[in-house]
Amino acid sequence: MATIKDVAKRAGVSISTVSYVLNNTGKVSEETRQRVLKAVEELNYVPNSFAKGLKRQQYDLIALIVHEIKGPFYDSLVRGIQDVLHSFGYNLLIYCTLENRRQDVDKFLNTGIIGGMIVMTPYVKNDDILKWSKELKIITLDRTLKERENTAIKSVRINNEKGTYELVKYLYDLGHRRIAFMKGPKDSLDARERYRGFTRAMNELKLEVREEDILEGNFTEDSGYIVMKEYLEKKKRRAMPTALLCANDEMAIGAMQAIKEKGLSIPTDISIAGFDDIELSSYVTPALTTVRRPMYQLGSLAAHMLLSLVQSKEDYVSNVVLDVNIVIRESTAKVMG
């Protein structure tokens, strides 16, 4: 991004002269003024006065902090947030951060253009959120801070544990007694909660959680495919689980491809279920049994809660946990024989 120093160098003038032209102060010849304006245009320079203007209207701008914006469920999340913000005259700014660039978020927030923030990324730590909450109202979508840390930071979450718990019970009712599980990334609270729901149900039903049947993915379709392919190669003709539960739909869809390539049939040889109910889950063959994650409602409720905090001096908003439900499709069936 071009700086005022770059403009000055391109125009062959001092930085102060560029400042005079941009702010329309001081005596500058018309020839010099045109040179500066031409340099500004060529370099696509945006003067700091733009940020200053935004700062005066900071409460019209809400930030969504994520580590990525790809993935089918992000569309519904963003749409839910935008619909609410726009109806109240606010705008959404999406900021993607990386784990090793967390300090960039500080710089971004220091511009003073943000009136509130929605956070959904494991790359942002609780200490960061506590620090930012001294200046901003914040809603988190991927964590709940303990009461003793900060009661002003509110959260909207979904009942991850219930989703996988209910899926295991459903598979059990179909006659499945050996159920494998594909985890999500270790730094994801959603992934940990979904695995906890799986193990809780397995223990209550007195089913063995076999270490060899616990797979490690990272929430991507590629990881589901690779991990399942390696698992099937190791299993060869030895006993297989009759069902596989994946911590999200994308991994489940990747695993389905690996299963088909191995010459196995879904659900005759192995039933498979996911989590999220992304749009693609109803179009794959066979259509995927899953847990519906209400992403649009998650986004819209988070936006409503944040605006309530931004517009009110009283922190009366409570943490919310949204319910989930199982969507039964053709990828799961009763155990044969």
N, C-alpha and C positions, 0 to 999 in steps of 0.2 A: 504493500500500500504506500502510495506516495506521501511524502511529508512536505511541510512548508519549506524545508531546506532544499528539497529536490526542485520545487517550483522556482525558488530563488536562483538556483544554479542554472536551470533551463532558460530562465528569462535574462540571466546575466545581471541580476540586481541583488541588493541585500535582503535579508529576511525581513527587516523592518519595513522596507519598501513594499514587499508582498503583503505584509500586514496592513499597511496604509490602504492599498488597493482593495483588499478584501473587506475591510471595515469602513471603506469610504472616508478615511480620515487622513489628514496631512496633505501637503501639496505634492502632487505627482503629475508629470506631464502626460498628455493624452497618449503619446507614443509609448511611454513606459507602461502606462496602464494597460494598453492593448497587448504588449508583450507578455505581461504577467497573466492576463486573462487567457491568452493563447496557450501559455504553459500550463495553466490550471486545467484547461480543456484537454490538452494532449496527454496529460498525466492522470486524468480522471481524479484529480485531487478533491477530497471532501474536507473543507475547513472545520476546525474544532467548533465553530459556531453552530454547526449542525447538531453536535452532541449537546451543546448548551441549550439549544432550542428544545431538544427532546427532554432534557433535564427539567425544564420548566413544566413539562407535561408528563412527568414520570409515572403518574398513577394511571395513565391510559395504556401502559405497556406492561404485560405480564410475561414472564419467562418460563419456558419449560426446559429443564436441564436433563438431558439424556446422554447416553454414551453412543447411541446410534439411532437412526430413524428408519432403518430398514426392518423388514419383518411385517407380515400381514396384519398383526393386531395393532401396530402403531397407527395405521390409517384411522381406525375407529376411535382410538384414544384421542388423537389430535382433533378429529372432527367433533367429538364430544366437548372438548375444551373450547374450540373455536366457536361453536354454535352459541355457547353461553356467553363467552366474552364479547362477541360481536353484538349480541342482543342487548348488552349493557353499555355498548360504546367503547369497549376495550379492544386492544390488539394483542396478538400472540407473537412472541419471538422465541424460536426454538434454538437452543444452544447445545451443540454436541461437544462433549469433553472426553478426554482420554485419561487413563489412570496416571500417566506420567506428566500430564499437563494440567493438573488440578489448579495450579496457581494462576492459570489463565482465566479461570472463572472469577477469581478475586479481582483481576484487572478489569474484567468485563463489568462486574458489579460496581466497581469504583467509579464508573462513568456516571453513576447516579441516574440512569435513564429507566430503571426498573422499579415498579411499584409493588410487585409481589412475585412469588416464585413457586413453581411446582417441580418437585425433584423426583426423578425415576432413573437412577443409575447407581450401581454398587461402587463406582469410581469416586463418588462423593462420599466422604466419611461423616460420621455423626459430629465430630469436632468442627468440621467445616460448616455444617448446618447450624450448629449452636452459635458459631461466630456470626454467620449471616443474619440469624434471627434477631440480633440486636438492632438491625436496621430495617429488616424486611419481614413481611408476613409470609409464612412458608407452609405449604402442604406437601407431605411426602406420600409417594405411592408404593414404595418398596421397603418401608420400615416403620416401626413405631418406637419413638424415643421413650425411654422410661420416665415416669412421672418426676423423678428427682432431677432429671436432666433439664427438661424444659416443657412445661405444660402448655406453652403458647404455640408450639409447633404441632400441628394437627396432621392426621393421616387418613387416607382412604385406602383400604386394602380389600382383597377378596379372600374368601375362605378356602385357601389352597389345601389345607389339611383335610377338610371335609370332602373335597372333591376326590382325592385319591383314596380316602377311606371308603367312600361310597362305591367307587369303582371296584375295589377289591371285593367288597361284599357282593356286588353284582356278579362278578366273575365266579365267586364261590358258589352262588346260587345256580350258576350254569354248570357246575360240576368241576370247575378247575381247582386243583389242589397244589399244583406247582406253578407259581407265577413269578416271572422274571420282571425286573424293573430297570429302566434306563434313566439314570439321574441327569440333572442339569448341572451347570457350572457351580463350583463350590462357593463362589462369592455371591451367589444369588439367594436371597431369603426365600423367594418363591420356590426355588428348587429344593431348598432344605425342608420347607414346610410340606411340600408334596411328598417327599421321601418319608417324612415323619408320619404322614397320614397312611402311607403304604405299610410301614412297619407296624403301626398301631393296629391296623386292621388284621394284618397277618398274625400278630401275636394273640389278639383276641379270638381269632378263629383257629388258633393252635396250628398254624401253617408254618413250615420252616422257611426262614429267610436265608437262602443259600448264597454264600459269598460269590460262588461261581456264576450265579444268575443276576448279580448286581452289576450293571454296565455303566460306564462313565461317558456321557455325551456333553455337548456344550450349547444345547438349544438350537442348533442348526440342522438343516436337512442333511448336509454332507456328513456331519458327525454321526447322525443316526444311521446313515448308510454304511460308513466305514466301521463303526463299532459293531454293528450287527453282522456285517460280513465277516469280521475277525472272529466274532463269537461263534458263528455257524461253522467256520473252518475248524475251530478247536473242538467243537462238539462232534463233528462228523456223524457217526452212526450211534453215538451214545445217547442216553436218555435226554430228551428235550423237555423244556417246560411246555405246558399246553397253552399258556397265555403270556403275553408281554405287555406291560403297562409302561408307557413312555411319559416323561415329565412334561412334554409339550407335543403338539401336533406335528411340528416340522421334523422333529427327530423320528416320530412315528412313521411319517411318510417316507423318510429316508430308509428306515428299517424295513418297511414294506417292500421297497425295491430290492433290497438285499435278500429278503426272504423269497421273493419271486424268482430271482436269479438263481437261487439254490434249488429251484424246482419244487419248492414247498407251496402248499395252497393255504390261503387265508380265507375263511377261518377254519377250514377242515383240519389242517395240520397244526396250526397255531392261531389263536385269537390275538388281536392286537388292539390297544386303546391308547388314546392320547389325552391331551389337556389343552384347552384354549378355545376350541371350536372355531378355528380360522376358516375363512371362506372355502379354501381349497379342500378342507377335510370332507366336505359333502360331495366333491366331484371326483376324488380318487376312486379307484376300483380295487377292492370293494370300498364303499363309503365308510369313513372312519368313525367308530364309536369314540366319544370324547366327553370332556367336561366343558360346559359352556362358560366362558369367562366374559362377563359383561363389560367389555372394554369401553364402549361408548358411554355407558352409565358411569364407569369409573372416571372418565375424563370430565363429563358434564358435572358430576357431583363435586369433584375436586375444584373445578372452576367456581361453582356456586359457593362452596365453603371459603375459598380464598377471597372472593369478592366480599363476602360477609365480614371477613377479618379486616380487609383493606378499608372498607367503608365504615366500620364500626370501631369504637375505642374499646369495646368490651369483647374479651375472648370467650364468647359463650358457645362457640362451635365445638362439637364433640367428635372424637375419632369414630370412624365408620368402617364396618366390615360387611362387604356385599356378599350375598349368598350365591351359590353356584348350583347347577343341576346337570345331571347326566343326560347326554344325547345318545340314544342307542341307534346304531346303524348296522351295516352288514359285516363289519370286520370282526365281530364277536359272535360266538355261537356256543351251544351246549357241547360238552365233551362227548365224543362219539364212543360208544362201547363202554 
